[in-house]
Amino acid sequence: MHLPEEGYLLRIFIGESDRHEHKPLYEWIIFQAREQGLAGATVLRGMMGFGANTRVIHTFKIERLSEDLPMVIEIVDTKEKLEAFLDSIDGHIKAGLVTFEKAQIKFYRSDKN
């Protein structure tokens, strides 16, 4: 797969406890991204955060161990593919934040020929 030098970054912020059909929402999103042929996706687990639904700070600290840590899903691809992907998953994200920004792609390669 070839990506142009100017790509886009889709960033999805959700909670660790968010679900889609009894599975973690972040996991469902990653599988959807793969099924739709996107270049790649990464899930990052936050150490601390809060969002629109609550002003309570969720943290990984032992004394206040949260079961709903922030999760960030990052996907880089073309603008058109990411917009189509977001349209297909939008209705399944009940709470969260999505950002979309230009990204300069320096390289995208596999070690397999």
C-alpha positions in Angstrom: 0.0 0.0 0.0 1.2 3.5 -0.9 0.3 6.6 1.1 0.7 10.1 -0.3 3.0 12.5 1.4 0.0 14.5 2.7 -2.2 12.3 4.7 -4.6 12.8 7.6 -4.7 11.7 11.2 -7.9 10.5 12.8 -7.8 10.5 16.6 -10.6 9.0 18.6 -10.9 9.6 22.4 -13.1 7.2 24.2 -13.3 5.4 27.6 -11.8 2.0 28.4 -15.2 0.8 29.6 -17.1 1.8 26.4 -18.6 -1.2 24.7 -19.9 -2.4 21.3 -21.9 -5.6 21.5 -20.2 -6.6 24.8 -16.7 -6.1 23.5 -14.4 -3.1 24.1 -15.3 -0.3 21.7 -11.6 0.4 21.0 -11.1 -3.2 19.9 -14.2 -3.1 17.6 -12.9 0.1 16.0 -9.5 -1.4 15.3 -11.1 -4.5 13.6 -13.4 -2.2 11.6 -10.3 -0.2 10.4 -8.6 -3.3 9.3 -11.7 -4.6 7.5 -12.0 -1.3 5.7 -8.4 -1.5 4.4 -7.0 1.4 6.3 -3.2 1.7 6.5 -2.9 1.0 10.2 -4.2 1.9 13.6 -2.9 2.1 17.2 -4.6 2.1 20.5 -3.0 4.1 23.4 -4.2 3.7 27.0 -4.1 6.9 28.9 -2.6 7.2 32.4 -5.0 10.0 33.5 -7.8 12.0 32.0 -11.4 13.3 32.1 -14.0 14.1 29.5 -17.3 15.5 28.6 -19.4 13.1 30.7 -17.7 13.6 33.9 -15.3 16.1 35.6 -13.9 13.2 37.7 -10.3 12.5 36.9 -9.8 8.9 36.0 -6.3 7.7 36.9 -4.0 4.7 36.9 -2.7 5.5 40.4 -3.1 2.6 42.8 -4.9 4.7 45.5 -7.6 5.7 42.9 -7.5 2.9 40.4 -10.0 3.7 37.6 -11.9 1.2 35.5 -12.5 3.7 32.8 -9.1 5.1 31.7 -8.9 7.2 28.6 -8.3 5.3 25.3 -6.9 7.0 22.2 -7.1 5.4 18.8 -4.9 6.9 16.1 -5.3 6.1 12.4 -3.4 7.7 9.5 -4.5 7.3 5.9 -6.0 9.5 3.1 -8.6 12.1 3.9 -11.3 10.3 1.8 -10.7 6.9 3.4 -10.7 8.3 6.9 -13.9 10.3 6.3 -15.7 7.2 5.0 -14.4 5.2 8.0 -15.6 7.8 10.4 -19.0 7.9 8.8 -19.3 4.1 9.2 -18.5 4.1 12.9 -19.9 7.4 14.1 -23.2 6.0 15.3 -21.5 3.5 17.5 -19.5 6.0 19.5 -22.0 7.2 22.2 -19.5 9.5 24.1 -16.1 10.7 23.2 -14.1 13.1 21.0 -12.9 12.8 17.5 -10.2 15.0 15.9 -9.1 15.1 12.3 -5.9 16.8 11.1 -3.4 16.9 8.3 -0.3 14.8 8.8 2.9 14.8 6.8 3.8 11.2 6.0 7.6 10.7 5.8 7.3 7.0 5.0 5.0 4.0 5.3 6.7 0.7 4.6 6.8 -2.9 5.6 9.8 -5.1 6.1 8.2 -7.7 3.8 8.8 -7.5 0.1 
